Amino acid sequence: MTDKPTFDRHMLEALICPQSHGALEYDADRQELISKSAGLAYPIRDGIPVMLVDEARRLDP
């Protein structure tokens, strides 16, 4: 059985939130990239971040 692909944390240096253009934080437990400035969480699927606002989850206030 193969392991599920994991997110390469070095990608955080190059990625920004497409809505706020702010920094992102990696949430390993939920497999998401968090944009606190936009209040969004972008999913990571099969090790690849989905950087689409329409696919992002709204964070609780």
Secondary structure as GFF3:
##gff-version 3
##sequence-region A 1 61
A	DSSP	three_ten_helix	9	13	.	.	.	ID=ss1
A	DSSP	beta_strand	25	27	.	.	.	ID=ss2
A	DSSP	beta_strand	32	35	.	.	.	ID=ss3
A	DSSP	beta_strand	40	45	.	.	.	ID=ss4
A	DSSP	beta_strand	48	49	.	.	.	ID=ss5
A	DSSP	three_ten_helix	53	55	.	.	.	ID=ss6
A	DSSP	beta_strand	57	58	.	.	.	ID=ss7
###
